[in-house]
Amino acid sequence: MAKINEIARDVFDNDTVVLTDDTTAADVDEWDSLTHLLFTNEIEDAFGVTFTLAEVTKSENVGQLVDALVRHLGA
């Protein structure tokens, strides 16, 4: 989760952002559809995975995105 927060701070250009499993896009002022795609892309690059379109669009909070990441890393 530390790496996810590091990526978020960079993508959202906000050093005070702290994401938890329950964080949604509505909780972060800078989080819109474009930054969502950038955020997921940066996670993919950092961890060497590729999310499916459904994983990117259907994740309702950070926890669901992290769950998808864990599934990819375990595969």
PAGU-250054 format. One record per atom (N, C-alpha, C): residue number from 1; residue in one letter; chain; atom name; y, x, z. Coordinates in steps of 0.2 Angstrom, whole numbers. Example, Ala and Ser with C-alpha at 12.3 -4.5 7.8 and 13.67 -1.06 7.14 Angstrom:
! residues 2
  num  residuo  cadena  atomo     c2     c1     c3
    1        A       A      N    -28     66     39
    1        A       A     CA    -22     62     39
    1        A       A      C    -16     66     39
    2        S       A      N    -11     64     35
    2        S       A     CA     -5     68     36
    2        S       A      C      0     64     39
//
This chain:
! residues 75
  num  residuo  cadena  atomo     c2     c1     c3
    1        M       A      N     -6      4      0
    1        M       A     CA      0      0      0
    1        M       A      C      6      4      0
    2        A       A      N      6     10      3
    2        A       A     CA     12     15      3
    2        A       A      C     14     17     -4
    3        K       A      N      9     18     -9
    3        K       A     CA     10     19    -16
    3        K       A      C     13     13    -19
    4        I       A      N     11      7    -18
    4        I       A     CA     14      1    -21
    4        I       A      C     21      0    -19
    5        N       A      N     22      2    -12
    5        N       A     CA     29      1    -10
    5        N       A      C     34      6    -13
    6        E       A      N     31     12    -14
    6        E       A     CA     35     18    -18
    6        E       A      C     37     16    -25
    7        I       A      N     32     13    -28
    7        I       A     CA     33     10    -35
    7        I       A      C     38      5    -35
    8        A       A      N     37      0    -30
    8        A       A     CA     42     -5    -30
    8        A       A      C     49     -3    -29
    9        R       A      N     50      2    -24
    9        R       A     CA     57      4    -23
    9        R       A      C     60      7    -29
   10        D       A      N     56     11    -33
   10        D       A     CA     58     14    -39
   10        D       A      C     60      8    -45
   11        V       A      N     55      4    -46
   11        V       A     CA     56     -1    -51
   11        V       A      C     62     -6    -49
   12        F       A      N     62     -8    -43
   12        F       A     CA     68    -13    -41
   12        F       A      C     74     -9    -39
   13        D       A      N     74     -3    -39
   13        D       A     CA     80      1    -38
   13        D       A      C     83     -1    -31
   14        N       A      N     78     -1    -26
   14        N       A     CA     80     -4    -19
   14        N       A      C     76      0    -14
   15        D       A      N     79      5    -11
   15        D       A     CA     76      9     -6
   15        D       A      C     74      5      0
   16        T       A      N     76     -1      1
   16        T       A     CA     74     -5      7
   16        T       A      C     69    -10      6
   17        V       A      N     66    -10      0
   17        V       A     CA     61    -15     -1
   17        V       A      C     54    -13      2
   18        V       A      N     51    -18      6
   18        V       A     CA     45    -17      9
   18        V       A      C     41    -22      7
   19        L       A      N     35    -21      4
   19        L       A     CA     31    -26      1
   19        L       A      C     25    -27      6
   20        T       A      N     23    -33      7
   20        T       A     CA     17    -35     11
   20        T       A      C     12    -39      6
   21        D       A      N      6    -40      9
   21        D       A     CA      2    -44      5
   21        D       A      C      5    -51      3
   22        D       A      N      9    -54      7
   22        D       A     CA     12    -60      6
   22        D       A      C     18    -60      2
   23        T       A      N     21    -55      1
   23        T       A     CA     27    -54     -3
   23        T       A      C     26    -57    -10
   24        T       A      N     31    -62    -12
   24        T       A     CA     31    -65    -18
   24        T       A      C     38    -62    -22
   25        A       A      N     38    -64    -28
   25        A       A     CA     44    -62    -32
   25        A       A      C     50    -65    -29
   26        A       A      N     50    -71    -26
   26        A       A     CA     55    -74    -24
   26        A       A      C     58    -71    -18
   27        D       A      N     54    -66    -14
   27        D       A     CA     56    -63     -9
   27        D       A      C     60    -57    -10
   28        V       A      N     61    -54    -16
   28        V       A     CA     64    -48    -18
   28        V       A      C     69    -50    -24
   29        D       A      N     76    -49    -22
   29        D       A     CA     81    -51    -26
   29        D       A      C     81    -49    -33
   30        E       A      N     79    -42    -34
   30        E       A     CA     78    -39    -40
   30        E       A      C     72    -41    -45
   31        W       A      N     68    -45    -42
   31        W       A     CA     61    -46    -45
   31        W       A      C     62    -52    -50
   32        D       A      N     62    -51    -56
   32        D       A     CA     62    -56    -61
   32        D       A      C     56    -55    -66
   33        S       A      N     56    -58    -71
   33        S       A     CA     50    -58    -76
   33        S       A      C     49    -51    -79
   34        L       A      N     55    -48    -81
   34        L       A     CA     55    -41    -84
   34        L       A      C     53    -36    -79
   35        T       A      N     56    -36    -73
   35        T       A     CA     54    -31    -68
   35        T       A      C     46    -32    -66
   36        H       A      N     44    -38    -66
   36        H       A     CA     37    -40    -64
   36        H       A      C     32    -36    -69
   37        L       A      N     34    -36    -76
   37        L       A     CA     30    -32    -81
   37        L       A      C     31    -25    -80
   38        L       A      N     37    -23    -78
   38        L       A     CA     38    -16    -77
   38        L       A      C     34    -13    -71
   39        F       A      N     34    -17    -65
   39        F       A     CA     31    -16    -59
   39        F       A      C     23    -15    -60
   40        T       A      N     20    -20    -64
   40        T       A     CA     13    -20    -65
   40        T       A      C     11    -14    -69
   41        N       A      N     15    -13    -74
   41        N       A     CA     14     -7    -79
   41        N       A      C     14      0    -75
   42        E       A      N     19      0    -70
   42        E       A     CA     20      7    -66
   42        E       A      C     14      7    -62
   43        I       A      N     11      2    -59
   43        I       A     CA      5      2    -55
   43        I       A      C     -1      4    -59
   44        E       A      N     -1      1    -65
   44        E       A     CA     -7      3    -70
   44        E       A      C     -7     11    -71
   45        D       A      N     -1     13    -73
   45        D       A     CA      0     21    -74
   45        D       A      C     -2     25    -68
   46        A       A      N      1     23    -62
   46        A       A     CA      0     27    -56
   46        A       A      C     -8     27    -54
   47        F       A      N    -11     22    -56
   47        F       A     CA    -18     21    -53
   47        F       A      C    -23     22    -59
   48        G       A      N    -21     23    -65
   48        G       A     CA    -26     23    -71
   48        G       A      C    -30     17    -72
   49        V       A      N    -27     11    -72
   49        V       A     CA    -31      5    -73
   49        V       A      C    -27      1    -78
   50        T       A      N    -30     -4    -80
   50        T       A     CA    -27     -9    -85
   50        T       A      C    -28    -16    -82
   51        F       A      N    -23    -20    -80
   51        F       A     CA    -24    -26    -78
   51        F       A      C    -25    -31    -84
   52        T       A      N    -28    -36    -83
   52        T       A     CA    -29    -42    -88
   52        T       A      C    -22    -46    -88
   53        L       A      N    -21    -49    -94
   53        L       A     CA    -15    -53    -94
   53        L       A      C    -16    -59    -88
   54        A       A      N    -21    -61    -87
   54        A       A     CA    -22    -66    -82
   54        A       A      C    -20    -63    -75
   55        E       A      N    -22    -57    -73
   55        E       A     CA    -21    -54    -67
   55        E       A      C    -13    -53    -66
   56        V       A      N    -10    -51    -72
   56        V       A     CA     -3    -50    -71
   56        V       A      C      1    -57    -70
   57        T       A      N     -1    -62    -74
   57        T       A     CA      3    -68    -74
   57        T       A      C      1    -73    -68
   58        K       A      N     -6    -72    -66
   58        K       A     CA     -8    -77    -61
   58        K       A      C     -7    -75    -54
   59        S       A      N     -6    -68    -53
   59        S       A     CA     -5    -66    -46
   59        S       A      C      1    -69    -43
   60        E       A      N      0    -73    -37
   60        E       A     CA      5    -76    -34
   60        E       A      C      9    -72    -29
   61        N       A      N      6    -67    -26
   61        N       A     CA      9    -62    -22
   61        N       A      C      6    -55    -22
   62        V       A      N      9    -51    -19
   62        V       A     CA      7    -44    -19
   62        V       A      C      0    -43    -17
   63        G       A      N     -2    -46    -13
   63        G       A     CA     -9    -46    -10
   63        G       A      C    -14    -47    -16
   64        Q       A      N    -13    -52    -20
   64        Q       A     CA    -17    -54    -26
   64        Q       A      C    -17    -48    -31
   65        L       A      N    -11    -45    -32
   65        L       A     CA    -11    -40    -37
   65        L       A      C    -15    -34    -34
   66        V       A      N    -14    -32    -28
   66        V       A     CA    -18    -27    -25
   66        V       A      C    -25    -28    -25
   67        D       A      N    -27    -34    -24
   67        D       A     CA    -34    -36    -24
   67        D       A      C    -37    -35    -31
   68        A       A      N    -33    -36    -36
   68        A       A     CA    -35    -35    -43
   68        A       A      C    -35    -27    -44
   69        L       A      N    -31    -24    -41
   69        L       A     CA    -31    -16    -42
   69        L       A      C    -37    -13    -39
   70        V       A      N    -39    -16    -33
   70        V       A     CA    -45    -14    -29
   70        V       A      C    -51    -15    -34
   71        R       A      N    -51    -21    -37
   71        R       A     CA    -57    -22    -41
   71        R       A      C    -58    -17    -47
   72        H       A      N    -52    -16    -50
   72        H       A     CA    -52    -11    -55
   72        H       A      C    -54     -4    -53
   73        L       A      N    -52     -2    -47
   73        L       A     CA    -54      5    -44
   73        L       A      C    -61      5    -42
   74        G       A      N    -64     -1    -40
   74        G       A     CA    -71     -1    -38
   74        G       A      C    -76     -1    -44
   75        A       A      N    -73     -3    -50
   75        A       A     CA    -77     -4    -56
   75        A       A      C    -79      2    -59
//
